[in-house]
C-alpha cells in the first residue's frame, strides 16, 4: 500500500483524478445492501420471506482467489481525496501484481462454515521476462502472512467473519514498496477485520466466477506514523531497506533514500488536517478505521511460496 509519484501530482491537479466509480469492476452497491454482509443489527429480518434458493455451486476445495479490486469507502473520516487517490494507486499495483491479497478455499467444516486461508502475496520475479523484455506478471505467497478463518455459509453468501487479520505486503520479497521502521519484514497489518462476501454462484474459473464483499477494520496509529513508502513505479526500482540507513531529517530510518513517510503525504491529501483514530487494534491501541469493498477471482494456476 504505497503512494507513487501520481499521488504528488494529485496534490496540485486533483481535477485530473479518475473517478474510481467509473473504472471496470466497480462494486455493485445493490448486492451489498441486499446481502447485509456484515450482519447489520438494525437490518431486521422478514419472518414471512420465502426460503432462499440454494447456491448454484460452491467454490472447489483448493481454489485460490486473488483480489482484483480493493476500493476504500472510508478511511479515518478523511476527506474523499484520500480514498480516491489510494484507490487509483492500489488498483495500479493490483494490475501489476505488486499488491496481492489471496484466499484459498479449504472446505466446509463440521459446523457448516467455510474454512479459508488468507495470504499476502508478493510479485514473483522468478517468472522472468517476456519476449519484449518486460517482467512476466504473477504472484507468489508470503507464507508468514497466513491467517486461517471461517465464514458462515448462507446460500451464496459467506460471513460475516469476526477478527480476521490481513497482513498486506507490496512489492517483491527483496524489494518491498513499504518499509515499517524497526521491522525486518515490512507488512501493513489490518486488524480487527469483519469480513463478508457473496459468490456469483458460477464455478467455472471464468470472469463470471468471483467473490465480492466488504470489510471493516483498523490500522494502528503507531504503524501509520512509522510507515514509509517507495515512490518508484516498480518495486524493482526501490532500494532494498537497510537497518543502517539514516537521514539528516530523521525520516524513514532503517529504510532507504527511496522511501518517504506515508503519514506526511496523508496529511497533505487531507487538507493538512490530522486523520481520526476512532478504532482500536486487537491490543486496544489507538487505530484508524477503514472500510473497503473488494472483488476476487480464481487464479488459473495455484501460487507457490515466495523465494526467501
C-alpha positions in Angstrom: 0.0 0.0 0.0 2.1 2.8 -1.3 1.9 6.3 -2.7 3.5 6.8 -6.0 4.6 9.9 -8.0 1.0 10.4 -9.3 -0.1 11.0 -5.7 2.1 14.1 -5.5 0.7 15.3 -8.8 -2.8 14.8 -7.4 -2.0 17.4 -4.7 -1.8 20.1 -7.4 -4.1 18.6 -10.0 -6.9 17.0 -8.2 -9.2 17.6 -11.1 -7.2 15.1 -13.2 -8.0 12.2 -10.8 -10.0 9.4 -12.4 -13.3 8.7 -10.6 -12.8 5.2 -9.1 -16.5 4.6 -9.5 -16.2 4.8 -13.3 -13.5 2.1 -13.7 -14.0 -1.5 -14.6 -15.1 -4.0 -11.9 -16.9 -1.3 -9.9 -18.5 -3.0 -6.9 -22.3 -3.3 -7.4 -23.8 -1.4 -4.5 -27.2 -3.2 -4.6 -25.6 -6.5 -3.8 -24.0 -5.1 -0.7 -27.2 -3.6 0.7 -29.3 -6.6 -0.2 -26.9 -9.1 1.3 -26.2 -7.3 4.6 -22.8 -8.9 4.5 -21.6 -7.6 7.9 -24.7 -8.5 9.8 -26.1 -5.0 10.4 -28.0 -5.4 13.7 -30.5 -2.8 12.6 -31.4 -4.6 9.3 -34.0 -6.8 10.9 -35.5 -10.0 9.4 -38.5 -10.9 7.5 -40.2 -13.9 9.0 -42.5 -14.3 6.0 -39.8 -14.2 3.4 -39.6 -17.2 1.1 -36.8 -19.7 1.7 -33.5 -18.8 -0.1 -32.7 -20.7 -3.3 -29.6 -22.9 -2.8 -26.4 -21.5 -4.4 -25.7 -22.9 -7.9 -22.3 -24.2 -6.8 -19.7 -23.7 -4.2 -16.0 -23.0 -4.9 -14.0 -26.2 -5.1 -11.6 -27.1 -2.2 -8.2 -25.8 -3.1 -9.3 -23.0 -5.3 -7.3 -19.8 -5.0 -8.9 -16.4 -5.3 -7.0 -13.1 -5.8 -8.3 -9.6 -5.1 -8.8 -7.9 -8.5 -10.2 -4.7 -6.9 -9.8 -3.2 -3.5 -11.8 0.1 -3.0 -11.7 2.2 0.1 -15.0 3.7 1.0 -13.9 5.3 4.3 -10.6 5.9 5.9 -10.3 7.6 9.3 -13.0 10.1 8.4 -10.6 11.7 5.9 -11.7 13.9 3.0 -12.7 11.9 -0.1 -9.4 12.8 -1.9 -7.5 10.4 0.4 -9.6 7.4 -0.6 -9.8 8.4 -4.3 -6.0 8.7 -4.5 -5.3 5.4 -2.7 -7.8 3.5 -4.8 -6.2 4.6 -8.0 -2.8 3.7 -6.8 -3.8 0.4 -5.3 -5.6 -0.6 -8.5 -2.5 0.0 -10.5 -0.5 -2.1 -8.0 -3.1 -4.9 -8.2 -3.0 -4.9 -12.0 0.8 -5.0 -11.9 0.8 -7.8 -9.3 2.7 -5.6 -6.9 -0.3 -5.9 -4.4 -1.7 -9.3 -3.9 -4.4 -10.4 -1.3 -5.2 -14.1 -1.7 -7.8 -16.5 -0.3 -7.7 -20.3 -0.6 -10.8 -22.4 -0.1 -10.0 -25.2 2.4 -13.5 -26.8 2.7 -16.7 -26.9 4.7 -16.2 -27.6 8.4 -18.4 -29.9 10.5 -20.3 -26.9 11.8 -21.2 -25.9 8.3 -18.8 -22.9 8.0 -16.5 -22.5 5.0 -12.8 -22.6 6.1 -10.4 -20.3 4.3 -6.8 -19.2 4.5 -5.8 -15.7 3.7 -2.3 -14.8 2.4 -0.5 -11.7 1.2 1.4 -12.3 -2.0 4.5 -10.7 -3.5 5.3 -10.0 -7.1 7.2 -13.1 -8.3 10.5 -12.1 -10.0 11.2 -15.7 -10.7 8.8 -15.7 -13.6 11.4 -13.9 -15.8 10.7 -11.6 -18.7 8.7 -11.9 -21.9 9.9 -11.6 -25.5 9.9 -7.8 -25.2 11.9 -7.9 -22.0 9.0 -6.9 -19.8 8.6 -8.8 -16.5 6.0 -11.7 -16.6 3.3 -10.7 -14.1 2.4 -13.1 -11.3 2.4 -13.7 -7.6 3.9 -16.0 -5.0 2.6 -16.4 -1.5 4.3 -14.9 1.6 3.8 -17.9 3.9 4.4 -15.9 7.1 1.3 -13.8 6.4 -1.0 -16.9 6.6 -4.3 -16.4 8.5 -6.9 -19.0 9.0 -10.6 -18.1 9.4 -14.1 -19.4 8.7 -17.2 -17.9 7.2 -20.8 -19.0 8.0 -22.5 -20.2 4.8 -25.9 -18.9 3.8 -26.7 -19.9 0.1 -24.1 -17.8 -1.9 -23.4 -15.5 1.0 -20.5 -16.2 3.3 -20.0 -14.4 6.6 -19.6 -12.3 8.4 -16.3 -13.4 10.0 -15.0 -11.6 13.0 -11.4 -10.7 14.0 -9.8 -11.6 10.7 -6.3 -10.2 10.3 -4.8 -9.3 6.9 -1.1 -8.6 6.7 -0.7 -6.7 3.5 2.6 -6.8 1.6 3.6 -4.9 -1.6 6.5 -5.4 -4.0 8.9 -8.4 -4.3 10.3 -10.1 -1.2 13.7 -8.5 -1.9 12.3 -5.0 -2.8 9.3 -4.0 -0.7 7.3 -0.9 -1.5 6.6 -0.2 2.1 9.0 0.0 4.9 8.0 -0.3 8.6 10.7 1.4 10.6 12.3 -1.0 13.0 11.0 -4.2 11.3 12.8 -6.7 9.1 9.7 -7.8 7.2 7.5 -4.9 6.1 3.8 -5.6 6.2 0.8 -3.4 6.9 -1.4 -5.3 9.4 -5.1 -4.5 9.2 -6.6 -5.9 12.4 -10.0 -6.5 13.9 -11.4 -7.1 10.4 -15.0 -8.1 10.0 -15.5 -9.5 6.5 -18.4 -10.8 4.5 -18.6 -11.9 0.9 -21.0 -13.3 -1.7 -20.2 -15.7 -4.5 -21.5 -15.4 -8.1 -22.9 -19.0 -8.0 -20.8 -19.9 -11.1 -17.8 -22.2 -10.5 -16.1 -22.4 -14.0 -13.0 -20.4 -13.4 -14.0 -17.7 -15.8 -14.7 -14.0 -15.2 -18.2 -14.9 -14.2 -16.8 -16.9 -11.2 -16.0 -14.4 -8.5 -16.3 -13.4 -4.8 -17.2 -9.8 -3.9 -17.6 -8.4 -0.5 -16.9 -5.7 2.1 -14.7 -5.4 5.2 -14.1 -3.0 8.1 -11.0 -3.0 10.2 -8.4 -0.9 11.9 -4.8 0.2 11.2 -2.7 1.1 14.3 -1.8 4.8 14.7 1.8 4.0 15.6 2.2 1.9 12.4 0.7 4.6 10.2 3.1 7.2 11.7 6.1 4.8 11.2 5.4 3.5 7.7 7.4 4.8 4.8 6.6 4.2 1.2 8.7 4.0 -2.0 7.7 6.5 -4.8 9.0 4.4 -7.7 6.7 2.9 -10.3 8.1 -0.6 -9.9 9.3 -2.3 -6.7 12.4 -3.5 -8.6 13.4 0.2 -8.8 13.1 0.6 -5.0 16.2 0.4 -2.9 16.4 -2.5 -0.5 15.8 -1.2 3.1 18.9 -1.2 5.3 18.9 -1.2 9.1 22.0 1.1 8.9 20.2 3.8 6.9 19.8 7.2 8.5 18.8 10.6 7.1 19.5 14.2 8.1 15.8 14.8 8.8 15.4 11.6 10.8 12.7 10.3 8.5 12.5 6.6 7.4 15.5 5.4 9.5 16.2 1.8 8.7 14.6 2.1 5.2 16.5 3.9 2.4 16.6 7.2 0.4 13.9 5.7 -1.9 11.2 5.9 0.9 9.1 8.8 2.2 6.9 9.0 5.2 3.3 7.9 4.4 1.8 9.9 7.2 3.0 13.3 5.9 1.5 12.5 2.4 -1.8 11.5 4.0 -1.9 14.9 5.9 -1.3 16.8 2.6 -4.1 14.9 0.9 -6.4 15.6 4.0 -6.1 19.4 3.8 -3.3 19.3 6.3 -5.7 18.0 9.0 -4.8 15.1 11.2 -6.8 11.9 10.5 -9.0 10.5 13.2 -8.4 7.4 15.3 -11.8 6.1 16.2 -11.0 2.4 16.2 -8.8 0.1 18.3 -6.3 -2.6 17.5 -6.6 -6.1 19.0 -4.4 -4.9 21.8 -6.7 -1.9 22.5 -4.3 0.7 20.9 -5.5 3.7 19.0 -6.2 3.0 15.4 -7.6 4.5 12.2 -10.9 2.9 11.0 -11.1 1.6 7.4 -14.0 0.4 5.3 -13.5 -1.1 1.9 -15.1 -3.3 -0.8 -13.4 -5.9 -2.9 -13.7 -8.3 -5.7 -11.7 -11.6 -6.1 -11.5 -14.0 -8.9 -10.0 -17.5 -9.2 -6.4 -17.9 -10.2 -5.6 -20.1 -13.2 -2.5 -21.5 -11.5 -2.0 -22.1 -7.8 0.7 -19.8 -6.5 3.9 -21.2 -5.0 5.8 -20.0 -1.9 7.9 -16.9 -2.5 11.7 -17.5 -2.6 13.4 -16.3 0.5 
